[in-house]
Amino acid sequence: MPTRPVKSEFGIRDSRFGSRVESRVESRVPNPQSRYVLPRSFYERPTLTVAEELLGKVLVHRTKQGTASGVIVETEAYIGEDDPACHASFGRTPRNEPLYGPPGLAYVYLNYGVHYLVNAVTEADGHPAAVLIRALQPLDGMALMQKRRAGDGRSVDEHDLCRGPGNLSRALGITLTENRLDLTRREDAGQSGGRLVIEDRGIPVGDVARGPRIGIRVAVDRPWRCWVDGHRSVSAHRRRA
């Protein structure tokens, strides 16, 4: 069962944000002085800490089609070769090589041949671990995300756009091309710099809940999933503690 929500200084509430709705709107056009790309030191920490503190941070993907971004409202931790649900449980392979570091890399893989899932690599170099980004509150590039999710012109509810790791990758245009990108690279770093990053825009959060990971068949009892309690973009399974 999920644990009781705890207060966190990171993240947001949602569009149920209530009195904080202005925070979400303002974050669409952030003050450049109040936003920064998370440094490598942010990721080079225990995975469970990173998983919680990523809530409220902003995943940004810049492409030729435009920029799309969203506030992270749900994450899951996968830690080490002794975690049966972690890709590293099979040992080091060409596919899971990014899991072994350095921290701050993007680990993107194709899940069951259908969806691309994006993870942020954590912990010290050589220690395989990552945080799966499970859901976002859409921010920038709403029209672009709508087009990517529904090419037939139908409208997708804002809270459905980036609910679930496969949906958010599709909405942001993330594919295997983004695998191994450095999430800590700034926009002015040249070449692929800044193409896929996670930013701190100073967005406040409400309560954070923790509970078992979902969508897996092993190690389902480990409470390594974090989410913004009550947020409408969070996965339908046990949104509330």
Backbone hydrogen bonds in HBPLUS format (Angstrom, degrees):
<---DONOR---> <-ACCEPTOR-->    atom                        ^
c    i                          cat <-CA-CA->   ^        H-A-AA   ^      H-
h    n   atom  resd res      DA  || num        DHA   H-A  angle D-A-AA Bond
n    s   type  num  typ     dist DA aas  dist angle  dist       angle   num
A0003-THR N   A0210-ARG O   2.72 MM 207  5.45 148.6  1.81 147.2 158.3     1
A0006-VAL N   A0208-VAL O   2.70 MM 202  5.30 154.1  1.76 153.3 156.2     2
A0208-VAL N   A0006-VAL O   2.88 MM 202  5.30 174.3  1.88 155.5 157.5     3
A0206-GLY N   A0012-ILE O   2.90 MM 194  5.55 150.2  1.99 113.2 104.3     4
A0017-PHE N   A0014-ASP O   2.49 MM   3  4.34 134.9  1.68  90.3 103.6     5
A0020-ARG N   A0017-PHE O   3.03 MM   3  5.02 163.1  2.06 120.7 120.2     6
A0021-VAL N   A0018-GLY O   3.16 MM   3  5.68 159.0  2.20 123.9 122.7     7
A0023-SER N   A0020-ARG O   2.86 MM   3  5.47 144.9  1.98 117.7 127.3     8
A0024-ARG N   A0021-VAL O   3.11 MM   3  5.44 124.3  2.43 104.6 117.0     9
A0025-VAL N   A0021-VAL O   3.26 MM   4  6.64 160.5  2.30 151.5 156.6    10
A0026-GLU N   A0022-GLU O   2.92 MM   4  6.00 167.4  1.94 150.0 153.6    11
A0027-SER N   A0023-SER O   3.11 MM   4  6.17 140.7  2.27 137.0 146.7    12
A0028-ARG N   A0025-VAL O   3.10 MM   3  5.62 158.1  2.15 112.2 118.8    13
A0029-VAL N   A0026-GLU O   3.12 MM   3  5.69 143.8  2.26 112.9 121.0    14
A0034-SER N   A0031-ASN O   2.70 MM   3  5.29 158.3  1.75 124.1 131.7    15
A0036-TYR N   A0200-ASP O   3.09 MM 164  5.48 144.6  2.22 135.4 146.1    16
A0200-ASP N   A0036-TYR O   2.83 MM 164  5.48 162.0  1.86 160.7 164.5    17
A0038-LEU N   A0198-ILE O   2.92 MM 160  6.03 175.7  1.93 163.5 164.1    18
A0042-PHE N   A0039-PRO O   3.03 MM   3  5.59 147.7  2.14 112.8 121.4    19
A0043-TYR N   A0040-ARG O   3.04 MM   3  5.49 127.9  2.32 109.3 120.9    20
A0044-GLU N   A0040-ARG O   3.10 MM   4  6.32 139.3  2.27 147.0 159.2    21
A0123-GLU N   A0043-TYR O   2.93 MM  80  6.27 133.8  2.14 160.0 150.9    22
A0049-THR N   A0046-PRO O   3.08 MM   3  5.47 126.8  2.38 107.1 120.1    23
A0050-VAL N   A0046-PRO O   3.14 MM   4  6.51 160.4  2.18 153.1 158.8    24
A0051-ALA N   A0047-THR O   2.81 MM   4  6.00 160.0  1.85 154.8 160.6    25
A0052-GLU N   A0048-LEU O   3.29 MM   4  6.45 155.7  2.35 138.8 143.2    26
A0053-GLU N   A0049-THR O   2.98 MM   4  6.18 166.1  2.00 152.8 157.3    27
A0054-LEU N   A0050-VAL O   2.87 MM   4  5.89 123.2  2.20 148.5 159.2    28
A0055-LEU N   A0052-GLU O   3.19 MM   3  5.76 154.3  2.26 110.6 117.7    29
A0057-LYS N   A0054-LEU O   2.95 MM   3  5.32 163.4  1.98 130.3 133.9    30
A0056-GLY N   A0072-ILE O   2.85 MM  16  5.35 164.7  1.87 149.4 153.4    31
A0072-ILE N   A0057-LYS O   2.80 MM  15  5.64 170.4  1.81 173.3 176.7    32
A0058-VAL N   A0199-GLU O   2.84 MM 141  5.01 170.3  1.85 149.5 152.8    33
A0199-GLU N   A0058-VAL O   2.77 MM 141  5.01 160.3  1.80 145.7 147.1    34
A0059-LEU N   A0070-GLY O   2.95 MM  11  5.57 148.9  2.05 171.7 163.3    35
A0070-GLY N   A0059-LEU O   3.09 MM  11  5.57 145.7  2.21 143.9 154.4    36
A0060-VAL N   A0197-VAL O   2.88 MM 137  5.41 175.1  1.88 164.0 164.0    37
A0197-VAL N   A0060-VAL O   3.04 MM 137  5.41 156.0  2.10 148.5 156.0    38
A0061-HIS N   A0068-ALA O   2.93 MM   7  5.53 166.7  1.95 168.2 172.6    39
A0068-ALA N   A0061-HIS O   3.06 MM   7  5.53 164.8  2.09 152.2 156.1    40
A0062-ARG N   A0195-ARG O   2.74 MM 133  4.85 162.4  1.77 145.3 151.6    41
A0063-THR N   A0066-GLY O   3.04 MM   3  5.21 159.2  2.08 131.0 137.6    42
A0066-GLY N   A0063-THR O   3.08 MM   3  5.21 146.9  2.20 100.8 110.6    43
A0069-SER N   A0140-ASP O   3.02 MM  71  4.99 153.7  2.09 134.0 130.8    44
A0139-LEU N   A0069-SER O   2.86 MM  70  5.44 161.1  1.90 143.3 136.8    45
A0071-VAL N   A0137-GLN O   2.82 MM  66  4.90 153.7  1.89 142.7 138.6    46
A0137-GLN N   A0071-VAL O   2.71 MM  66  4.90 148.1  1.81 136.9 147.7    47
A0073-VAL N   A0135-ALA O   2.97 MM  62  5.63 171.9  1.98 137.6 140.3    48
A0228-VAL N   A0073-VAL O   2.95 MM 155  5.37 150.8  2.03 151.5 151.5    49
A0134-ARG N   A0074-GLU O   2.90 MM  60  5.14 152.3  1.98 136.8 140.0    50
A0075-THR N   A0226-CYS O   2.84 MM 151  5.30 161.4  1.88 154.0 158.7    51
A0226-CYS N   A0075-THR O   2.94 MM 151  5.30 157.9  1.99 138.4 145.5    52
A0076-GLU N   A0132-LEU O   3.02 MM  56  5.08 142.1  2.17 139.6 147.5    53
A0132-LEU N   A0076-GLU O   2.75 MM  56  5.08 150.2  1.83 154.5 159.1    54
A0077-ALA N   A0224-TRP O   2.86 MM 147  5.35 154.4  1.93 150.2 158.9    55
A0078-TYR N   A0130-ALA O   2.95 MM  52  5.48 154.9  2.01 171.2 172.7    56
A0130-ALA N   A0078-TYR O   2.93 MM  52  5.48 155.8  1.99 154.3 161.3    57
A0080-GLY N   A0128-PRO O   2.76 MM  48  5.04 145.5  1.87 150.9 161.2    58
A0083-ASP N   A0080-GLY O   3.24 MM   3  5.59 163.3  2.27 111.4 113.8    59
A0086-CYS N   A0083-ASP O   2.91 MM   3  5.36 161.9  1.94 119.9 126.0    60
A0089-SER N   A0086-CYS O   2.93 MM   3  5.60 167.7  1.95 122.3 126.0    61
A0091-GLY N   A0088-ALA O   2.85 MM   3  5.11 162.7  1.88 116.7 120.1    62
A0099-LEU N   A0096-ASN O   2.88 MM   3  5.60 146.1  2.00 125.3 134.3    63
A0100-TYR N   A0097-GLU O   3.06 MM   3  5.73 157.2  2.11 121.7 127.6    64
A0101-GLY N   A0098-PRO O   3.05 MM   3  5.55 163.4  2.08 119.1 121.0    65
A0126-GLY N   A0100-TYR O   2.61 MM  26  4.61 155.3  1.67 145.5 150.3    66
A0104-GLY N   A0121-VAL O   2.94 MM  17  5.34 167.4  1.96 132.6 135.0    67
A0183-LEU N   A0104-GLY O   2.83 MM  79  5.46 145.9  1.94 159.6 169.0    68
A0121-VAL N   A0105-LEU O   2.94 MM  16  5.32 175.9  1.94 161.6 162.9    69
A0106-ALA N   A0181-LEU O   2.80 MM  75  5.31 144.5  1.92 154.3 165.1    70
A0180-ARG N   A0106-ALA O   2.72 MM  74  4.98 152.8  1.79 151.1 152.6    71
A0107-TYR N   A0119-ASN O   2.95 MM  12  4.96 164.6  1.98 133.2 138.0    72
A0119-ASN N   A0107-TYR O   2.94 MM  12  4.96 139.0  2.11 128.3 141.0    73
A0109-TYR N   A0117-LEU O   3.19 MM   8  5.62 149.9  2.28 145.4 153.6    74
A0117-LEU N   A0109-TYR O   2.93 MM   8  5.62 159.6  1.98 159.4 165.3    75
A0111-ASN N   A0115-HIS O   2.62 MM   4  5.22 174.8  1.62 165.9 164.9    76
A0114-VAL N   A0111-ASN O   2.98 MM   3  5.85 171.5  1.99 127.8 130.6    77
A0115-HIS N   A0111-ASN O   3.34 MM   4  5.22 153.0  2.42 143.3 141.2    78
A0133-ILE N   A0118-VAL O   3.15 MM  15  6.16 179.5  2.15 162.9 162.8    79
A0120-ALA N   A0131-VAL O   2.87 MM  11  5.19 154.3  1.94 141.2 147.0    80
A0131-VAL N   A0120-ALA O   2.87 MM  11  5.19 153.3  1.94 137.9 145.6    81
A0122-THR N   A0129-ALA O   3.04 MM   7  5.44 168.7  2.05 123.0 126.0    82
A0127-HIS N   A0124-ALA O   3.01 MM   3  5.63 159.0  2.05 144.6 144.7    83
A0164-GLY N   A0134-ARG O   3.00 MM  30  5.10 124.6  2.32 144.4 160.1    84
A0136-LEU N   A0162-CYS O   3.02 MM  26  5.21 152.9  2.10 132.9 141.5    85
A0145-MET N   A0141-GLY O   2.94 MM   4  6.18 159.9  1.98 157.4 163.3    86
A0146-GLN N   A0142-MET O   2.87 MM   4  6.11 155.4  1.93 151.6 158.7    87
A0147-LYS N   A0143-ALA O   3.01 MM   4  6.24 156.9  2.07 146.2 152.0    88
A0148-ARG N   A0144-LEU O   3.03 MM   4  6.28 155.3  2.09 147.4 153.8    89
A0149-ARG N   A0145-MET O   2.98 MM   4  6.13 153.6  2.05 147.7 154.5    90
A0150-ALA N   A0146-GLN O   2.85 MM   4  5.86 149.5  1.94 149.0 157.3    91
A0153-GLY N   A0150-ALA O   3.19 MM   3  5.91 159.0  2.24 121.4 122.9    92
A0160-ASP N   A0157-ASP O   2.85 MM   3  5.20 147.9  1.96 112.0 122.6    93
A0161-LEU N   A0157-ASP O   3.15 MM   4  6.37 130.7  2.40 153.3 167.3    94
A0163-ARG N   A0160-ASP O   3.48 MM   3  5.10 179.2  2.48 101.3 101.2    95
A0168-LEU N   A0164-GLY O   3.06 MM   4  6.28 161.0  2.09 159.3 164.6    96
A0169-SER N   A0165-PRO O   3.29 MM   4  6.32 154.0  2.36 135.3 141.7    97
A0170-ARG N   A0166-GLY O   3.10 MM   4  6.31 157.5  2.15 146.6 152.8    98
A0171-ALA N   A0167-ASN O   2.89 MM   4  6.09 162.6  1.93 150.8 155.7    99
A0172-LEU N   A0168-LEU O   2.98 MM   4  6.08 152.8  2.05 143.9 150.5   100
A0173-GLY N   A0169-SER O   2.89 MM   4  5.83 111.6  2.36 133.6 149.8   101
A0174-ILE N   A0169-SER O   2.76 MM   5  4.81 157.3  1.81 147.8 149.5   102
A0173-GLY N   A0170-ARG O   3.16 MM   3  4.97 147.7  2.27  95.2 104.9   103
A0178-GLU N   A0175-THR O   3.02 MM   3  5.80 156.6  2.08 119.8 125.1   104
A0179-ASN N   A0176-LEU O   3.01 MM   3  5.11 159.1  2.06 105.1 111.9   105
A0181-LEU N   A0178-GLU O   3.15 MM   3  5.56 161.5  2.19 133.0 132.0   106
A0185-ARG N   A0182-ASP O   3.27 MM   3  5.65 169.8  2.28 115.1 117.0   107
A0189-ALA N   A0186-ARG O   3.08 MM   3  5.35 155.1  2.14 117.8 118.5   108
A0193-GLY N   A0190-GLY O   2.79 MM   3  5.15 157.7  1.84 133.6 136.8   109
A0195-ARG N   A0192-SER O   3.06 MM   3  5.60 160.2  2.10 140.8 139.8   110
A0229-ASP N   A0207-ASP O   2.90 MM  22  5.51 153.6  1.97 139.7 146.8   111
A0209-ALA N   A0227-TRP O   2.88 MM  18  5.46 168.4  1.90 163.8 167.1   112
A0227-TRP N   A0209-ALA O   3.02 MM  18  5.46 151.7  2.11 148.1 152.4   113
A0211-GLY N   A0225-ARG O   3.02 MM  14  5.34 149.3  2.12 142.2 149.2   114
A0225-ARG N   A0211-GLY O   3.00 MM  14  5.34 151.1  2.09 167.7 169.5   115
A0224-TRP N   A0222-ARG O   2.82 MM   2  5.56 138.8  1.99 106.1  93.8   116
A0231-HIS N   A0228-VAL O   3.14 MM   3  5.72 165.0  2.16 139.4 139.1   117
A0234-VAL N   A0231-HIS O   3.27 MM   3  5.68 164.2  2.29 112.3 117.1   118
